[in-house]
Amino acid sequence: MWGAIRFLIALVVAVWLAVWLADNPGWMRFEWLGYRVEMPFALMLALVLVLGAVMAVLYRFWVGLRHVPSLLDRKRAERRRHRGYDALNRCMVALAAGDGPEAAHMARRAEDLLQEPPVTLLLAAQAAQLRGDEEAAGRYFQRMAETPELEFLGLRGLFERAMARDQRETALELAQRAKKLRPGTEWVLKGLFDLQVGFGRWDEARQIVQDMAQSGLIDRAEARRRKAVLLTQQAAQDDAAAPEALKAISAAVDIDENLTPAVISKSRLLIESGKGRKAAAAIERAWGQTPNPALADLYLEAKASTKPLARFKALQALAKRNPEHIESRLAVARAALDAKLWGEARRYLEPLTKGGEVPAGRVCRLMADLEEAESGDAEKARHWLSVAAISDPDPAWVCDACGNVRTSWAATCAKCGAFDSLTWRMPPRAEGEVLPALPARSSEPATTGS
């Protein structure tokens, strides 16, 4: 609409000018170099307009000629970009298909054509990894780490490469750099946590746990559990002074009173400090939730029970905290055997031999000791020992991640390095292992030598 209005206005002006020139004719005269020129004013005006139009066209043509080189350069650059992005597409397809050589070739072609934009570095590094050229991948990741927009990705690639080569100090430095860029990233915090634990830097590891909780990577309960485990391991270090160790382990128990290794360590330190009553109270609280043979032994030390009958009564009182648990029955039965209270020992052991399943090896061995000590029945003792040979192995600290078995607890598995993976339970049997049949008890009377 506005275009039509402008056209009408221009047409009106042109008509008005033509009418005005017709009503006001005139002549233009001028002399130059001995020549005299005369022409109507309207013709002179028309010649000026035509000459102006010709000059404008010539000027546009001259300007166009000046821009031809830059136009050709832009066209060439556009074609290079087109070929470069086509190479990028082919590189991504090759990466998805697992074709390492083709991906590397296309990545190099894209890098040459596109003059190293960030995406070409990333794809080139991935292509190098795919074809197994770790040295080239490392160079690409290093260049990415020096590029502001790709620094974080480059640090991750270098971090993973350092971890694969077990260059843990280098990996720690890279993770700390990455944390400054993006402090709440999952791989950064998990990597820092594993490295700090591996180096035994417990204070730094607890700070990382706090950061993980604040970032929502772990919940509050998991954060408290990890802090308790770290404090327990810190207290167990050989160079930890007794007051500092007791302070750390007390904090661990306050955080998680069901963490058995923490209760064991705290009880031992309290006993060594002459605070047996506090140690006994801590063991009694823990026994109601997580009984453990080590706690039973420490309870006797805390109570200063040396005589067999006193030890039996002490463990009997402890067992009331969790009377039906197998550890309660075994602890009291063992003390009863030491005190030669055969009836009490049998009362605690026999319920563990019933139920249609093979009794635990510890139960069978105590039954063998009981039969031999009470009546001298060697045949019955041998029967229980033969049953013990096919029973499940005794509980130990077993790694839930790899199945590694340890006699003592630690914050990390010595085999696979998993954190807080050791639990007190029966070790798994070898795959495909079949137990022999339960041996029958002989009906013949036992014979004794003369």
N, C-alpha and C positions, 0 to 999 in steps of 0.2 A: 504493500500500500504506500509506504513512504517513498519507494522508488518511483512509483507512478506520479506522485505529487511533485517530486523533484524534476521529473521529465517535463511535466506540464509547465512548471515555472521556467525551466530553460527554454522551452519552446516559445513561451510568451515573451521572454527577454529578446530572443532572436528575431521574432516578428517585429517587435517594437523597434529594434535597432535597424532592421531593413527598411521599415517605413520612415524612420527618422532620417536615414541616409538619402532615401528617395526624395523627401521633402527639402532636404538641405544639400543639394549637389555642390561640388566644389572641385578645384583642381589643385594638384600638388606639383610645384616646379622646383627643380634644384639643378645647379651646375657643378660639374666635377671634372677636372682635367680637360677643360675645353668643351665638354659635352653638356647639353641642356636636355633635361628630361622633364616631360610634362605628362601627367596622367590623372584621371579622375581620382578623387579621394577614396571612393569605394573600392576601386581596383587596387589602390595602394594598400588599403587595409587588408584586402584579401591576400595580396602577395606577402604581406608581413605574417599573416596567420599561417599561410602555407609554408613559408620559410621556417617559422617557429616549430611547426609540426615535423618538418624534415630534420631540423637540428635535434629535436627531442628523440626521434627515432635513431639518429646516428649516435647520440649520447648513450642511449640504452644498449645499442649494439656494442659500443666500446666498453661499457661497464660489463656486459656479458662476456666479452673476450677476456677481460681481466680476471673474471671469476671461474673461467674454464678449468684451470689447474686445480683449484680447491674443490670444485665440483667433482672432478675426476677422482681426487683423493677421497672425498666422502663416499663416492660410489665404490671405490676399491675397499675402503674400510667397512662399508656395509656388507659387501660380499664376503670379506674375511670373517666378520661377525657371524654371518649366516653359516658359513662353513664351520666356524668354531663351535657354535651352538649345536650344529648337526653332529660334530664330533663328540660333544658332551652327551648328547642323547645316546649316541652309539656306545659311549663309555659306560653310561648307566645301565643300558641293556646288557652289555657284556658283564658288568659286575653282578647284575641280578642272575645272569645265567651261569656265573662261576667261571667265565672264560678270562683268566688272568692275563695272558699275553695280549689278547685283543683289547682288553680294558686298558692295559698299560699303553698300547700303541695309540689308542684314541685319546687317552689323557695327555700324552705328549703332543699330539696333533692339536688338541684344544688349547693347550698351554702356549704353543707357538702362535696360533691364530688369534687368541684372545688376550695375549700379553699378561698372563697370570692373574686373572681375577680370582677372588677367594674360592669360588666353587671348583676351579680347576685344580688348585692345590689339594683340596679335600679329596676329590676323586682320584687324583694321581697317587695320594698316599694310600687310599683304599685299594687301588689297583696293584700297587707295589706289595701290599700285605697279602693280597689274594694270590699273587704269583710267588710268594715266599721270599721276596727281596726285602728283608728287614732293614738293611742299611739304607736303601733308597727311601723306604717308608720313614725312617728316622730323619733323613734330610728334609723330606717334605714336611713332617710334623714340626721340625725346628723352624722352618720358614713360616709355617702357620703361626707358631708361637711368637714370632716377631712381627706378625701382621695384626694390627689392633682388632679388626673385626673377627679375626679367627684365632686370637690368642688362647681363648678358653678351650676350643677344640684341639688346638695344637698341644696344649698342656695335657689334655686327657690322653692323646695318642702317645706322647712321650712318657706319661705316667704308666700306662699299661705296658709299654715296651720295657721300662725300667723294672716293673714288677715281674715281667716274664723272664728277665735276666737276673733276677734276685739282687738288683741294685737298689737296696731299700733306702739307703741314705739319699740317693738321688730322687727316688720316688717320693720321699717325705718332703723334700724341698719343692718339688713340682706340685704336690698336693697343697702345700701351704700357699704357693703362688695362686693356685686355682681358687683357694678359699677366699683370698682377698678380692677376687673378681666376682665370684658368686658363692657367698658363704653358706647358703642353704641347700646346695646341690647334693643329692643323695650319694653319688659315687665319691665325691670329695670327702664328705664326712665319714663314710664307711671306710674309705681307704686310709684316712688319717687315724681313725680309731684302731684299725688293725695294726698299723705301723707303730703307733704309740704303745700299744699293748706288747707288740713284738720286741720293742726296745726297752720294755719295763719302765716306761715313763707314766706312772699311774696317775699322777696329778693332771698331766696333760690329757690323758685318756678320759678322766672324769669330766674335764671341761668339754671335750668333744661329745660326751654323752649328753651333757646339758644342752649343747648346740643342737644335737639331733632331736632332743625332746622339744625344743623351742621351734624347730622347723617342721615338726609333725612327722618325722620319720619313724619314731618309736613313741609308744604311749607312756604314760606316767609310771605305770607298774613296771614296764620293761626298763625304764631309766633307773628306777630305784633298785631293781635287781642287779643291773650292771654295775651301779655304784657300789653295792654291797660286795659283789664278787671282786671288784678292783681293790677295795679296801682290805678284803681278806687276803688277797695275794700280796698286797703291799706289806701287810703285817708279817707275812711268812718269809720275807726276804732275809737272807743271812745277815745283812748289814743293818737291819732294823734294830734300834735300841729298844729295850724292854718297855720303857714308858711310852715311846712313840708307837710301838707295835700294839700295846694294850689300848691306846687311844684310838688307833685306826680300827682294830678289831671290834672294839665296843661300838664304834659308829656303824660298822657293818651289821652287827647284831641288832642295833636299834632300827636300822633300815629294814632288815629282813631277818626276823627271829627264827625262821624256818630254814635258814641256810646252814645246813649241818656242818660244813667245814669251818664256818665262822664260829659257831658255838664250840666246836672242838678246840679251835685255836684260842678262843677267849678263855675257856675253862682251863686249858693248860697254862696259859699265862697267869691267870688268877692263882692257880695252885703254886706256881713258881714264886709268886709274890706273897705267898702266905695268906691268901684270901680264899681258903677252902670253902667257907660257908657260902660265899657269893658264887663260887664255881658250882657247888652242888645245886644251888637254886636255879642257876642258868641251865644246868643239865636236866633238872626236873621239868622245867618249862618246855625244853626242846623234846624231851622223851614222849610227851603227849602227842606230838605231831610227826616227828621223824626219828624214831629209835635207830641207834647205830652201835655196833659192838665197841667202837672206840669211846663212845660216851659212857658206856657201862664201866670200862676200865678206869676212865678218869673220875667217875663218880666214887669208886672205891678209894682212889687217891685223895679226893676231896674230903671224904668222910674219915680218912686215916684208919680205914678198917684193915687190920692185918690178920686177925684170927679168923679161921674159916667160918665159924658160926656167925660172927659179926658181919662178915662179908655177905653171907647168905641173907641175913636179916636186912642189910642195907639194900641189896639188889631186889629183895622181895618188896620193900617199900617203894623202890623206884618203879618196879613193874606194875604197880597199881595205877600208875599214870596212864598206862596203855596195856591192860592185862591180857588181851587176846592176840597181841602182835607176836609174831614168831621170835623177834629179837628179845622180847620180855621173857618168854618161856625159856629160850636157850640160855639167857644170862642167869636166870634163877636156877635152872637145872644144872648148869656148870658149877655154880657156887654150892649147890646141894651135894654134888658129887665130891667136891673138895672137902665139904664138912661131913661126908659119909652119911648123909641123910638120904638113904636109898629110896625110901618111900616118897619123899618129897620130889626127888629127881624124877622118879617114874611118873608121878602125878602131873608134872609139867611136860614130860616128853611124850607120853603115850598118845595124847590127843593129836600130836603132830605126825604120828605114824599111821593114822587112820584116814579114810577118805577115798581109797581105791587107787591113789596115785603113788608113784615112787617117792618116798620121803626125801627131804633134802639131805645132802651128804653130811652136813654138820649134825643133823638129828641122828643119822645112822651111826656116826662115829661116837656120839655121846651114849647112844643105846648100847653100843659094843663095850664101852668103858663101864657102863652100869652093870651089864650082865656079868662081865668078868670080875668087877670089884665086889658086887653083892654076893654072888653065888659061885664064882669061879667057873661058870659055864662057858668053856672055850668054844663049844660048838655054836652056841647062840651068838657069841661075840664074833666068830668068823662069818656067820650068816649076815650079821649087820654090816660087817666090813665089806662083804661081797656086794651087798645092796648099795653101800656107799660108793663102790667103784663104778656103778652104772647110774648114780644119781646126778642131778644137775650140779654144775660147779658152784662153789661158794660165791656169794656176792662180792663184787669189787667195783672200783670206779671205772665205768665203761663209757666210752665216747659215743654219743648218740649219732655223730656224723659218720664216723668210719669204723666203729666197733673196737677200737683199740682199748686194751685192758691195762689198768694201772692199779698198783697197790696203794698209792697215795693220790690225794686230790691236787689239782692245779687249775688255774684259771683258764688255761688253754691246753688243748690236746698236743702232746709231744709229737704225734705222728702227722696229723692233718692241720694243726694250728687253729682248729675251730675254738671259738670263745664260749666259755660257760656251757660246754657240751658234756661234761663228765657227770654222770649220775650213779648213785649207789644202787646197783641191781645185779641180777644174775647175768654173766656174760653169755652171748649168743653161741649156739653150737655151730660147728662147721657145716656148710651147706651139704646136704645129702647124708649127714651122719645119722645112723640108725642105732638106737640103744638095744643091747641084748635083753633077753627076757629076764624077768625078776627071778632070781634063784629061789628054789624051794627050800624050806627049812627041813633039815633031816629029822626023821622021827626016832632015830636011834639015840639011846642015851649017850651022853658025853662020857668019854673015857679019860681017866686021869692016870698019870704015871705013878708008880709005886715009890 
